[in-house]
């Protein structure tokens, strides 16, 4: 069964809600649906009709960045050099974490509320695991490191870079330096 297309006014309202949420997330402001409604100049019921929870709205905000990471991981799997592919993917992932707070919020959440987000994060984890497996097959990375190890390490690098720098450029430089240390430790 297919759902009916969204009315134009409903689609515009939904986009305004997402745009406001994006701005709030980028500012570091917690998503409160009543505040989002006020700032988007729509009724509270309109926000709740599209997004029943703040988590659903946050996952919607994060979806484009997660899709971009999945696409990058898919491209990385086609690269000839497994180590370069993994290092490049982790660099892009770190940059996304440091420039888009929604990614870390969604990835750190204990569960996903939207099926699409669950599918995206599962796909991302699977692809990242395959990238890591390729490096192990060539002996570039020892067999003890798993994606379940790297995921929290990447979050830790992003956290450290955010804590120790006030501007985005310094955060990116620090994060890349920390990532380099981690990669050096992994490389066989």
N, C-alpha and C positions, 0 to 999 in steps of 0.2 A: 504494500500500500504506500503510495506516495503522498506527501503532504502538499496542500495547496500552496502556490507561491504567496509570499508575504505581500500585503498591500504596500503601495509606495510610501504612504505616510508612516506605516509601521516600520518599514525598512529604514526610513530616514531617522525615526526616533531611536531605533536600535543602534544605528551608527553613531548618533549623537551620544548615546549612553556609553558606548565603547570608547569613543574619542575622549569623553570626560574621564572615564576610568583610566585610560592610558595616561592622560596628563597627571592624574592624582598619583598613580603608581610611580611615574617618573619623578614626581616631587617627593616621594616617600610618605605620602599620606595614606593611611589605611582606608580601604574601600568600605564605606558605609552606604548602603543602598539609598537611604533617605537623602544623604548629602549628594550622591550622584544624581538623583532625580532633580533636586533643586538646581544644581549646576547645569544640568542638561536641559532644564526648563521643560520637564515632562512630569506627569503625575507619578507618584510613588507606585501606584498599581501598574503603570506602564513598565517601570523598571522591573518589578517583581514578575510580570508576565513574561518578560524576556529572560530574566536572570533571577531564579528563585532564591539564590544565595550569593553572598559576596564571593565565595569560592568559584561559583559558576562564571561570574563576571571576570574574575581574575584569570581563570583558565582560558576564557575567550580572548582576553588581552594578550596572553602569552602564546596563543596558538600560532600566529604568524612566525614568531621567532623559533618556536619548536619545529615548525614545518621547514624553516630554512636550515636548521641544524640537521634534520633528517636528510634533506637534499644534499647538504655538504658531506655527510657521512657516506651517502650512496656514491657520490663522486669520488670520495677518498678511497673507497674500495676498488675503484678502477685504476688507481695509481700503481705503477710498477714497484716502487720502493715502499714496502710496508711500514718501515720506521718513519719515513718522511710523511706518509699518509696519516699515521697515528698522531705524530707530533703536530702536523698541520691542523688536524681535526681538533685536538685538544686546545690549540691556540685559538681557533675560531670559537670553540665552546667557551673558553675563558673570556674572550672579548664580549661574547653575548651575555655572559653572566654579569660582567662588570658594566655593561651599558644598558641592560634591560632587567630591572629588578624583578619583573614578573616571572622570569625563568626560575630564579632561585626560590622564589616563594612557592611556585607550583611544584618544583622538583622536591622541595623540602616538606611539602604537605604530606601527612600520613596516608592520605588516599586521594584519588581523583574523583570528581563528582560528575564529569561529563565523559561519556563513552569515547568521544573523539580524542580527548586528552589522554585517556588511558591507552588508546591505540597508538597515539603519537609517541608517548614516553616509552611504551614497550618496544616500539619499532626503533626508536633512538637507542635504547639500551642494547637491543639485539645487534644493531649495526656497529655500535661502539665495541661491543664484545667481539664481533668478527674482526674489526680492525686490530684489536689487541691480539686475538688469536693468530692473525697473520704474522705479527712480529715475533710471537713465540715460535711459530713454525720455522722461521728463518734463524732463530737463535738470537735475535736482537734484544729480546726481553726474556728474562728468566721465567720459568713456569709458575712461580709463586704468586705473581701479580695477576689479579682478576679485575674485571670491570667493577665488581662490587667493592673492590679496594679503591679504584681510581675515582669513582663517583664522589665519595665523601672527601677525598683528597682535593679534588677540583673545587668542591664547595669550600673547603678550608682555605685554599689559595685565594679564592674570590673574597672570602670573609677577611682574611689578613690584608689583602690589598685595599679593601674598602675601609678598614679600621685605621690603617696607617697613612692614608692620603686624603687630602681635601678636594682635589680636583680630578676630573676624569682622566686627563692625560697622565698624571702621576700614578693614579690607580692602575692604568693599563701598563705603564712601564714597570711598576712594582710587581703586578700580577705576572707579567711575562718573565721577570727575573725569577720569581718564586717557581713558576712553571719550569723554567730552565733547570733549576736545581732538582726538581722532582724528576724530570726527564733524564738528567744526567745520572741520577741514582738508579733509574730503571734500566738504563742502557747496558747491555752486556758487552 
